[in-house]
Amino acid sequence: MRKKGKALARLDARSRHKLRIQTKKLRYAAEFFARLFSNKRMAKRRKRFLATLERLQDGLGDLNDIAVHEKHIAAMGVHHRRSNPSRAFAAGLLTGREDARIEAAITAANEAYVDLSKIKRFWG
């Protein structure tokens, strides 16, 4: 996770999706073992760690949604000369919307990753 997260902005959709799954697994594992680390200091660190993991997972989830939407837009078949104008218009709107979202999603995921890399581990 640490290695791929450093290059998050340069990853392709498939690599970001794999990173998202790794993030999800780490979050679930941290939640599962949370009760073992219940003193006040550890609880505070754990809460921050889990919240930051959730932000990272959400940012990566947004990026995955954008990639899936782009595939659906491409599958609409608007590249033909006789395409339905309404379909082409809808594809253009969707493409513009997703293009506008991608930079914010990458920034949010990257900021969460940077925050996560600075957090002291709660388990030790």
C-alpha positions in Angstrom: 0.0 0.0 0.0 2.7 2.5 0.9 4.6 1.9 -2.3 1.6 2.2 -4.6 0.2 5.1 -2.6 3.3 7.2 -3.3 2.5 7.1 -7.0 -1.3 7.3 -6.7 -1.7 10.1 -9.2 0.2 8.2 -11.8 -1.6 4.8 -11.4 -4.0 3.5 -14.0 -7.5 2.6 -13.1 -6.8 -1.1 -12.5 -3.9 -0.3 -10.1 -5.9 2.2 -8.2 -8.7 -0.4 -7.8 -6.2 -2.9 -6.5 -4.9 -0.3 -4.0 -8.5 0.4 -3.0 -9.0 -3.3 -2.2 -5.8 -3.4 -0.2 -7.0 -0.3 1.7 -10.3 -1.9 2.4 -8.6 -5.1 3.7 -6.3 -3.0 6.0 -9.3 -1.1 7.3 -11.3 -4.2 8.1 -8.3 -5.8 9.8 -7.8 -2.7 11.9 -11.5 -2.6 12.9 -11.4 -6.4 13.7 -8.4 -6.0 16.0 -9.5 -2.7 17.5 -10.6 -4.0 20.9 -7.1 -5.4 21.6 -5.8 -1.8 21.6 -8.2 0.0 23.9 -6.2 2.3 26.2 -6.9 6.0 25.7 -3.8 6.8 23.6 -4.2 3.8 21.3 -7.9 4.5 20.9 -7.2 8.0 19.8 -4.6 6.9 17.3 -6.9 4.1 16.1 -9.8 6.4 15.5 -7.6 8.8 13.5 -6.1 5.8 11.6 -9.5 4.4 10.7 -10.9 7.8 9.7 -8.0 8.4 7.4 -8.2 4.9 5.9 -11.9 5.6 5.2 -11.1 8.9 3.5 -8.5 7.1 1.3 -10.9 4.3 0.5 -13.7 6.8 -0.4 -11.3 8.7 -2.7 -10.2 5.5 -4.4 -13.8 4.5 -4.6 -14.7 7.7 -6.4 -11.8 7.1 -8.8 -13.1 3.6 -9.5 -16.6 4.9 -10.1 -15.2 7.4 -12.6 -13.3 4.6 -14.4 -16.4 2.4 -14.6 -18.5 5.3 -15.9 -16.0 6.0 -18.6 -16.2 2.4 -19.7 -20.0 2.7 -19.9 -19.8 6.0 -21.8 -17.4 4.4 -24.3 -19.8 1.4 -24.7 -22.7 3.7 -25.6 -21.6 3.5 -29.2 -21.6 7.2 -30.1 -18.7 7.0 -32.4 -20.7 6.0 -35.4 -21.7 8.6 -38.0 -25.4 7.7 -37.6 -25.4 7.8 -33.8 -28.4 9.2 -32.0 -27.8 12.9 -31.3 -29.4 12.6 -27.8 -27.0 9.7 -27.0 -24.0 11.7 -28.2 -25.1 14.7 -26.1 -25.6 12.5 -23.0 -22.2 10.9 -23.5 -20.6 14.4 -23.8 -22.3 15.6 -20.6 -21.2 12.5 -18.7 -17.7 12.7 -20.0 -17.4 16.3 -19.0 -18.8 15.6 -15.5 -16.4 12.7 -14.9 -13.4 14.7 -16.2 -14.4 17.5 -13.7 -14.5 15.0 -10.8 -11.3 13.1 -11.5 -8.9 15.8 -10.3 -10.7 16.4 -7.1 -10.9 12.6 -6.4 -7.2 12.2 -7.0 -6.4 15.1 -4.8 -8.7 13.8 -2.0 -7.2 10.3 -2.2 -3.6 11.6 -2.3 -4.2 13.9 0.7 -5.6 11.0 2.6 -2.6 8.8 1.7 -0.2 11.6 2.8 -2.1 11.9 6.1 -2.1 8.1 6.6 1.7 7.9 6.1 2.2 10.5 8.9 -0.1 8.7 11.5 1.6 6.9 14.3 0.5 3.3 14.4 -2.0 2.6 17.1 -0.9 -1.0 17.8 2.5 -0.4 19.3 
